[in-house]
Amino acid sequence: MLRPLALSALLMTSPVYAQSIIVGLGSDNFDDGPEAASFLLESRYDVFSNLGPFELRSGAALEVDEDGDAWVGFGVFANAPLTENLDFVTSFAPGLYERGDGEDLGGTVEFRTQVGLSYDMGKSSIGFVVEHKSNAGLYDRNPGVNSVYLTYGIDF
């Protein structure tokens, strides 16, 4: 069920549709082990609104880890400038999770929240984000998982 959605999210990250592409390498379960190397791919689209200092964008995200776990989601991404080149970044995205050999998160529907910092280098950026995925109590089992990523972004 999730594999066609993951393929769709991957295709949507094409520069034809995205305003920016973010790739990240990191670790799942960094705080609760066992850790698994993880890959992140996000596409972010044009700003659709401003809320105070935040620019709001829609976007898609795909995460896959070395255990074969996969998550794909669509949501709202926001950034606010802290200095001329440093931004606070955050996002919320509901999504679908497919377990490989890793953590049983309790069910298919999982929500991802993310916070971090991004350093703007003109048409690209580097950053660090911390995220949490959980099903918000939709299922009896809800252990959640925390991840960290170093990210690189390209603006189109």
Secondary structure as the mmCIF struct_conf table of DSSP 4:
data_model
#
loop_
_struct_conf.conf_type_id
_struct_conf.id
_struct_conf.beg_label_comp_id
_struct_conf.beg_label_asym_id
_struct_conf.beg_label_seq_id
_struct_conf.end_label_comp_id
_struct_conf.end_label_asym_id
_struct_conf.end_label_seq_id
HELX_RH_AL_P HELX_RH_AL_P1 LEU A 2 MET A 12
TURN_TY1_P TURN_TY1_P1 THR A 13 THR A 13
BEND BEND1 SER A 14 SER A 14
TURN_TY1_P TURN_TY1_P2 PRO A 15 TYR A 17
BEND BEND2 GLN A 19 GLN A 19
STRN STRN1 SER A 20 ASP A 28
BEND BEND3 ASN A 29 ASN A 29
TURN_TY1_P TURN_TY1_P3 PHE A 30 ASP A 32
BEND BEND4 GLY A 33 GLY A 33
STRN STRN2 ALA A 36 LEU A 51
TURN_TY1_P TURN_TY1_P4 GLY A 52 PRO A 53
STRN STRN3 PHE A 54 ASP A 65
TURN_TY1_P TURN_TY1_P5 GLU A 66 ASP A 67
BEND BEND5 GLY A 68 GLY A 68
STRN STRN4 ALA A 70 PRO A 81
BEND BEND6 LEU A 82 ASN A 85
STRN STRN5 LEU A 86 GLU A 98
BEND BEND7 GLY A 100 GLY A 102
BEND BEND8 GLY A 106 THR A 108
STRN STRN6 VAL A 109 ASP A 120
BEND BEND9 GLY A 122 LYS A 123
STRN STRN7 SER A 124 SER A 134
TURN_TY1_P TURN_TY1_P6 ALA A 136 GLY A 137
BEND BEND10 LEU A 138 ASP A 140
STRN STRN8 VAL A 145 ASP A 155
#
